[in-house]
């Protein structure tokens, strides 16, 4: 993996250069010059690479749907139970 430093030339005999993941946020210009085995140099070719912070989009929570409850079809009135008679104490007997 190649580490790029501003203003420093990177020379390699490999046909591929792997870029490190440490490029800072911003625009970086890379220029490529190919040199043949007999020393001929190509015209420089430049490319701009823009590195930005990842955009994190938070998805709002989905609402929970609750089905309406149905009331009973018929409401019956019932009498409250009668209070129990107090128990007689032994002294009353």
Secondary structure in CASP SS format (residue, H / E / C, confidence):
PFRMAT SS
TARGET T0000
AUTHOR 0000-0000-0000
METHOD secondary structure of the structure
MODEL  1
X C 1.00
X E 1.00
X C 1.00
X C 1.00
X C 1.00
X C 1.00
X C 1.00
X C 1.00
X C 1.00
X C 1.00
X C 1.00
X C 1.00
X C 1.00
X C 1.00
X C 1.00
X C 1.00
X C 1.00
X C 1.00
X E 1.00
X C 1.00
X C 1.00
X C 1.00
X C 1.00
X C 1.00
X C 1.00
X E 1.00
X E 1.00
X E 1.00
X E 1.00
X E 1.00
X E 1.00
X E 1.00
X C 1.00
X C 1.00
X E 1.00
X C 1.00
X C 1.00
X C 1.00
X C 1.00
X C 1.00
X E 1.00
X C 1.00
X C 1.00
X C 1.00
X E 1.00
X E 1.00
X E 1.00
X E 1.00
X E 1.00
X E 1.00
X E 1.00
X C 1.00
X C 1.00
X C 1.00
X C 1.00
X C 1.00
X C 1.00
X C 1.00
X C 1.00
X C 1.00
X C 1.00
X C 1.00
X C 1.00
X C 1.00
X C 1.00
X C 1.00
X C 1.00
X C 1.00
X C 1.00
X C 1.00
X C 1.00
X C 1.00
X C 1.00
X C 1.00
X C 1.00
X C 1.00
X C 1.00
X C 1.00
X C 1.00
X C 1.00
X C 1.00
X C 1.00
X C 1.00
X C 1.00
X C 1.00
X C 1.00
X C 1.00
X C 1.00
X C 1.00
X H 1.00
X H 1.00
X H 1.00
X C 1.00
END
